[in-house]
Amino acid sequence: MSKFEIPKNFDYKNVNILKQFITETGKIIPARVNGISASNQRKLT
């Protein structure tokens, strides 16, 4: 079970969703920290 869920219509322009996965300095939070699957983590990069 992941802490966050990525919706099926995930888009890089949806800032509200991206804020959940990015630190204050703009770095992407690692999958082991945010708990999402590897395939969803690849969608973030």
Secondary structure, DSSP 8 states (H G I E B T S, - for coil): --SS---TT--TT-HHHHGGGB-TTS-B--HHHH---HHHHHHH-
